Amino acid sequence: MDNIRGNSKMALVFMATSFAYLLFGTIVLSLSLAGVLPISHDSVFILILYGFVVMIIFGLSYMFAPGFSHTKFADYRVSAAEYLMLNAGVILLFYSFIAASTIPGPQKITALAALVLIAASVLLHAASIWRILLPKGGPVQPPGSAGKPASQSKGF
């Protein structure tokens, strides 16, 4: 799989997963409000904030950043690592919130591990987007604008 198709696919995977988190969070919140599931609403907000919002921001940034900077996409392996770390962090944090209200045990360690995974994923994503927006050697010139000032380039 080449770099452009790989990252386009990853952008779609991020966005599809974000809507799965939104759907799951909405169902869990509805069941909780109806009294069917005795879980705290904090755990649902973790799903919606980190699962939906952060995941969709990651996907959209992978779609739009290369177009803004006229550069190639970031490394597919990096975006796949971000995806895995963010999902593991969201699931572990969701579990730690549910377990805190039902099962005694080391939920603080689980929550801390989840937060470290989420933070690492966000930092990795920031570095990846930074490399897309500010590549080594400067931004790539759009076709037909080589040697022209930005004010004389077509389409700008």
C-alpha positions in Angstrom: 0.0 0.0 0.0 1.5 3.3 -1.0 1.8 6.3 1.4 -1.1 8.4 0.0 -3.6 5.5 -0.1 -2.5 4.3 3.3 -3.1 7.6 5.0 -6.3 8.3 3.2 -7.5 4.9 4.5 -6.3 5.7 8.0 -8.2 9.1 7.9 -11.4 7.2 7.0 -10.7 4.6 9.7 -10.2 7.4 12.3 -13.5 9.0 11.3 -15.5 5.7 11.1 -14.2 4.7 14.5 -15.2 8.1 15.9 -18.8 7.6 14.8 -18.8 4.1 16.3 -17.7 5.7 19.7 -20.5 8.3 19.3 -23.1 5.6 18.6 -21.9 3.4 21.5 -21.7 6.3 23.8 -25.2 7.5 22.9 -26.6 4.0 23.5 -24.8 3.6 26.8 -25.9 7.0 28.0 -29.5 6.3 27.0 -29.5 3.0 28.9 -27.9 4.7 31.9 -30.5 7.5 31.9 -33.3 4.9 31.6 -31.9 3.1 34.6 -31.0 -0.1 32.8 -27.2 0.4 33.1 -26.0 1.5 36.5 -22.9 3.3 35.3 -21.7 6.9 35.8 -22.1 9.4 33.1 -18.4 10.3 33.4 -17.5 7.1 31.6 -19.8 8.0 28.7 -18.3 11.4 28.4 -14.9 9.8 28.1 -16.2 7.8 25.1 -17.7 10.9 23.5 -14.8 13.3 24.2 -11.8 11.1 23.5 -13.5 8.4 21.3 -15.5 10.7 19.1 -14.1 14.2 19.3 -10.4 13.5 19.3 -10.7 10.6 16.9 -12.6 12.7 14.3 -10.1 15.6 14.7 -7.2 13.2 14.0 -9.0 11.8 10.9 -9.9 15.3 9.5 -6.4 16.6 10.2 -5.0 13.8 8.1 -7.4 14.6 5.3 -6.9 18.4 5.3 -3.3 19.0 6.4 -1.6 17.7 3.3 -3.9 19.8 1.1 -3.1 23.0 3.0 0.6 22.5 2.9 0.8 20.8 -0.6 2.9 18.0 0.8 2.8 14.3 1.0 1.1 12.5 3.9 2.8 11.4 7.0 4.1 7.9 7.7 1.3 5.3 7.6 2.9 3.4 10.5 2.8 6.5 12.7 -0.9 7.1 12.1 -1.6 3.4 12.7 0.3 3.6 16.0 -1.7 6.7 17.0 -4.9 4.9 16.2 -4.0 1.9 18.3 -2.7 4.0 21.3 -5.8 6.2 21.3 -8.2 3.3 21.1 -6.4 1.4 23.9 -6.4 4.6 26.0 -10.1 5.3 25.5 -11.1 1.7 26.2 -8.9 1.5 29.3 -10.1 4.8 30.6 -13.7 3.8 30.0 -13.1 0.6 31.9 -11.4 2.3 34.8 -14.4 4.6 35.3 -16.8 1.7 35.2 -14.7 -0.5 37.4 -14.2 2.3 40.0 -18.0 2.2 40.7 -18.4 -1.5 40.7 -15.2 -3.4 41.4 -12.6 -2.6 44.1 -9.0 -2.6 42.7 -6.3 -0.7 41.0 -8.4 1.6 38.8 -6.1 4.5 39.4 -3.2 2.6 37.8 -5.5 1.7 34.8 -6.6 5.3 34.5 -3.1 6.5 34.6 -1.9 4.0 32.0 -4.9 5.1 29.8 -4.1 8.8 30.2 -0.4 8.1 29.2 -1.6 6.2 26.1 -4.0 9.1 25.2 -1.3 11.7 25.8 1.3 9.8 23.8 -1.2 9.4 20.9 -1.9 13.2 20.9 1.8 14.1 21.0 2.6 11.6 18.2 -0.3 13.1 16.2 0.9 16.6 16.8 4.5 15.7 15.6 3.1 13.9 12.6 0.9 16.9 11.6 3.9 19.2 12.2 5.9 17.2 9.8 3.2 17.4 7.2 2.7 21.2 7.6 6.4 22.0 7.8 8.4 19.4 5.9 12.1 19.4 5.6 13.3 21.7 2.9 10.1 23.8 3.0 6.7 23.3 1.5 6.4 21.8 -2.0 5.4 24.3 -4.6 2.1 23.6 -6.4 2.4 22.6 -10.1 2.8 25.5 -12.4 4.1 27.9 -9.7 7.8 27.1 -9.7 9.9 30.2 -9.5 6.9 32.6 -9.1 6.2 34.6 -6.0 3.1 33.3 -4.1 1.1 36.4 -5.2 1.5 35.5 -8.9 0.8 31.7 -8.5 -2.5 30.5 -10.0 -5.2 29.4 -7.6 -3.9 31.5 -4.7 
